[in-house]
Amino acid sequence: MTPITSPALAPIHGFFTRQGGVSRGLYDSLNCGPGSKDDPSAVAANRAIVAETLGALDLRTVYQTHSADVVHVTDAAWPDRPRADAMVCTTPGIALGALAADCAPVLFADVSAGVIGAAHAGWKGALGGVLEATVDAMTALGATDITAVVGPCISQRAYEVGPEFMDRFLDDDPENDRFFAGGLGDRVQFDLPGFALNRLRAAGAHAEWSGYCTFSDEARFFSYRRATHAGAPDYGRQISAIRL
């Protein structure tokens, strides 16, 4: 099992796909989401596979709530999935993981400063400032030259939304209209990776997108929207993780 990587990120990292795990059925096979209805022992085994692949002493994730909350991770005892949507760390050996199934997982690093980060950025978290909050938290730990890579997420051509969705973004900034296009009738298509990249770059990070769409590639990625359209009772989550 070989995760997707980016030359822009020097620390050990991986945007893991749904392949290479032990889960079965609709979670086949590397489902790393403890919030799913998958067998918890299978999820734990999958997360152990990810940690081993990265050579990590520990793999940390949070209980994601679509917030702008960031947790500073140390080698201290880890509480049971603290509620947040991003983590930052300066401790070698600890992997930070972001779970997603259409939302944008974002991995961050400042190699020279020895600071890393991981964030879960759905539309709500991205609009609410989780990416800027992660950059700020890394800066507080000494980062000055931050690279961020947006992992596999839903692409614009697959992300159709209604006018009330677009209105939230226009109320925040009228120039956000550039992230909407196409659609039928009153529907429009939202560019989540483009929006995330814009926010990251405005915050001072060097940013790029991996280019993979979770919705359109069922063989490699879980997708909440695809599962919903198919009437599936649940869906798996892939993980993106980074460590010093």
C-alpha positions as CSV (number, residue, x, y, z in Angstrom):
1,M,0.0,0.0,0.0
2,T,1.5,3.3,-1.1
3,P,-0.2,6.5,-0.2
4,I,-0.3,9.6,-2.4
5,T,2.6,12.0,-1.5
6,S,3.6,15.5,-2.6
7,P,7.2,16.7,-3.4
8,A,6.3,19.9,-1.7
9,L,6.1,18.3,1.8
10,A,9.5,17.1,3.0
11,P,8.4,15.5,6.3
12,I,7.1,11.9,6.1
13,H,3.5,12.1,5.1
14,G,0.8,10.4,3.1
15,F,-2.7,11.1,1.6
16,F,-4.0,7.5,2.1
17,T,-6.6,6.1,-0.2
18,R,-9.3,3.6,0.8
19,Q,-7.1,0.7,-0.4
20,G,-4.8,-1.5,1.7
21,G,-6.8,-2.2,4.9
22,V,-8.8,-4.9,6.6
23,S,-12.4,-3.5,6.6
24,R,-15.1,-5.2,4.6
25,G,-18.3,-4.4,2.8
26,L,-19.0,-0.7,2.1
27,Y,-15.9,0.1,4.3
28,D,-13.6,-1.8,2.0
29,S,-10.8,-1.5,3.0
30,L,-8.7,1.1,4.7
31,N,-11.4,2.9,6.7
32,C,-9.7,5.0,9.4
33,G,-12.8,6.7,10.7
34,P,-13.8,5.8,14.3
35,G,-17.0,7.8,13.7
36,S,-18.2,5.3,11.1
37,K,-20.3,2.2,11.9
38,D,-17.5,-0.1,10.9
39,D,-16.1,-2.8,13.2
40,P,-14.0,-0.8,15.7
41,S,-11.3,-3.5,15.7
42,A,-11.0,-3.1,11.9
43,V,-10.7,0.7,12.2
44,A,-8.0,0.3,14.9
45,A,-6.1,-2.2,12.7
46,N,-6.3,0.2,9.7
47,R,-5.0,3.0,11.8
48,A,-2.1,0.8,13.0
49,I,-1.3,0.1,9.3
50,V,-1.1,3.9,8.6
51,A,1.1,4.5,11.7
52,E,3.4,1.7,10.7
53,T,3.6,2.9,7.1
54,L,4.7,6.4,8.4
55,G,7.0,4.9,11.0
56,A,5.1,6.8,13.6
57,L,5.1,6.1,17.3
58,D,1.6,7.3,17.6
59,L,-1.2,8.5,15.3
60,R,-3.4,11.3,16.6
61,T,-6.7,12.4,15.3
62,V,-9.5,14.6,16.7
63,Y,-13.3,14.5,16.8
64,Q,-14.0,16.7,13.9
65,T,-16.8,19.3,14.2
66,H,-16.3,21.6,11.2
67,S,-14.9,24.2,13.5
68,A,-11.8,26.5,13.4
69,D,-10.4,25.0,16.6
70,V,-6.7,23.9,16.7
71,V,-5.0,21.6,19.2
72,H,-1.3,21.7,20.0
73,V,-0.2,18.1,20.2
74,T,2.7,17.0,22.5
75,D,4.0,13.7,23.7
76,A,1.7,14.0,26.7
77,A,-1.2,11.6,27.2
78,W,-3.8,12.1,24.4
79,P,-7.4,12.5,25.5
80,D,-10.1,10.5,23.7
81,R,-10.6,12.4,20.4
82,P,-10.7,16.0,21.6
83,R,-13.1,18.2,19.6
84,A,-11.3,20.2,17.1
85,D,-10.5,20.3,13.3
86,A,-6.8,20.9,13.2
87,M,-3.6,20.0,15.1
88,V,-0.1,21.3,15.2
89,C,3.0,19.6,16.5
90,T,6.8,20.0,17.1
91,T,7.4,16.5,18.5
92,P,9.1,13.9,16.3
93,G,7.5,10.6,15.9
94,I,3.9,11.7,16.4
95,A,1.7,11.6,13.3
96,L,-1.1,14.0,12.9
97,G,-4.1,12.7,10.9
98,A,-7.1,14.4,9.2
99,L,-10.1,12.3,8.3
100,A,-12.2,13.1,5.2
101,A,-14.6,11.7,2.7
102,D,-15.1,14.8,0.4
103,C,-14.0,17.5,2.7
104,A,-10.4,18.8,2.2
105,P,-7.7,17.3,4.3
106,V,-4.7,19.7,4.5
107,L,-1.2,18.8,5.6
108,F,1.2,21.6,6.6
109,A,5.0,21.8,7.3
110,D,7.8,24.2,8.0
111,V,10.8,21.9,7.8
112,S,13.4,24.4,9.0
113,A,11.3,25.3,12.1
114,G,10.3,21.7,12.8
115,V,6.6,22.4,12.9
116,I,3.8,20.4,11.2
117,G,0.1,20.6,11.1
118,A,-3.0,18.8,9.8
119,A,-6.5,20.2,9.2
120,H,-9.9,19.0,8.2
121,A,-11.5,21.7,6.0
122,G,-15.0,21.2,4.8
123,W,-16.8,24.2,3.4
124,K,-17.9,25.3,6.8
125,G,-14.5,25.0,8.5
126,A,-12.8,26.6,5.6
127,L,-15.2,29.5,5.6
128,G,-14.9,29.7,9.4
129,G,-11.1,30.1,9.3
130,V,-9.7,26.7,10.2
131,L,-6.9,27.0,7.7
132,E,-5.8,30.5,8.9
133,A,-6.1,29.2,12.5
134,T,-3.7,26.4,11.7
135,V,-1.2,28.7,10.1
136,D,-1.4,31.0,13.1
137,A,-0.9,28.1,15.5
138,M,2.2,27.0,13.6
139,T,3.5,30.5,13.6
140,A,3.1,30.7,17.3
141,L,5.4,27.6,17.5
142,G,8.1,29.2,15.4
143,A,7.1,28.5,11.8
144,T,8.0,31.2,9.3
145,D,7.9,29.4,5.9
146,I,4.8,27.1,5.8
147,T,3.9,24.8,2.9
148,A,0.4,23.4,2.8
149,V,-1.0,20.7,0.5
150,V,-4.7,20.1,0.0
151,G,-5.3,16.4,-0.3
152,P,-8.0,14.4,-2.2
153,C,-11.4,16.1,-1.9
154,I,-14.5,16.7,-3.9
155,S,-13.8,18.7,-7.0
156,Q,-15.9,21.6,-8.4
157,R,-17.5,19.6,-11.2
158,A,-19.0,17.1,-8.6
159,Y,-20.0,19.6,-5.9
160,E,-23.4,21.0,-6.9
161,V,-25.1,23.3,-4.3
162,G,-28.1,25.5,-4.0
163,P,-28.3,29.4,-3.9
164,E,-28.5,29.5,-0.1
165,F,-25.1,27.8,0.1
166,M,-23.6,30.4,-2.3
167,D,-25.2,33.2,-0.3
168,R,-23.2,32.3,2.8
169,F,-20.0,32.8,0.9
170,L,-21.1,36.0,-0.8
171,D,-22.2,37.4,2.6
172,D,-18.7,36.8,3.9
173,D,-17.0,38.3,0.8
174,P,-18.6,39.2,-2.5
175,E,-15.4,38.2,-4.3
176,N,-16.1,34.6,-3.4
177,D,-18.4,34.4,-6.4
178,R,-15.3,33.3,-8.4
179,F,-15.5,29.9,-6.6
180,F,-18.9,29.2,-8.1
181,A,-19.8,28.2,-11.7
182,G,-22.0,26.0,-13.8
183,G,-25.0,24.1,-12.5
184,L,-28.5,23.7,-13.8
185,G,-31.3,26.1,-13.0
186,D,-30.6,27.7,-9.6
187,R,-27.8,25.2,-8.9
188,V,-24.1,26.1,-8.9
189,Q,-20.9,24.1,-8.5
190,F,-18.5,25.1,-5.7
191,D,-14.8,24.9,-6.0
192,L,-13.7,23.7,-2.5
193,P,-10.0,23.1,-3.3
194,G,-9.8,26.4,-5.0
195,F,-11.4,28.2,-2.1
196,A,-9.0,26.4,0.3
197,L,-6.0,27.3,-1.7
198,N,-7.0,30.9,-1.8
199,R,-7.4,31.1,2.0
200,L,-4.1,29.3,2.5
201,R,-2.2,31.6,0.2
202,A,-3.8,34.7,1.7
203,A,-2.6,33.5,5.1
204,G,0.9,33.4,3.8
205,A,1.4,29.7,3.1
206,H,2.8,28.1,-0.1
207,A,-0.1,26.0,-1.2
208,E,-1.1,23.4,-3.8
209,W,-3.8,20.8,-4.4
210,S,-3.1,17.1,-5.0
211,G,-5.6,17.2,-7.9
212,Y,-7.6,14.1,-6.8
213,C,-11.4,14.1,-6.7
214,T,-12.9,11.8,-4.1
215,F,-16.4,11.7,-5.6
216,S,-15.3,10.6,-9.1
217,D,-12.8,7.9,-8.1
218,E,-14.8,5.2,-6.2
219,A,-12.0,2.7,-6.5
220,R,-9.6,4.8,-4.5
221,F,-11.6,7.1,-2.3
222,F,-14.6,7.2,0.1
223,S,-17.1,9.9,-0.7
224,Y,-19.9,11.1,1.6
225,R,-21.8,12.6,-1.3
226,R,-21.5,9.5,-3.5
227,A,-22.7,7.3,-0.6
228,T,-25.6,9.7,0.0
229,H,-26.6,9.7,-3.7
230,A,-26.5,5.8,-3.7
231,G,-28.6,5.6,-0.6
232,A,-25.8,3.8,1.4
233,P,-26.4,3.6,5.1
234,D,-22.9,4.9,6.0
235,Y,-19.4,5.6,4.4
236,G,-15.8,5.2,5.3
237,R,-13.2,7.9,5.8
238,Q,-9.7,8.0,4.4
239,I,-6.9,9.6,6.4
240,S,-4.1,12.0,5.5
241,A,-1.3,12.1,8.0
242,I,2.1,13.7,8.5
243,R,5.0,13.4,11.1
244,L,8.3,14.9,11.8
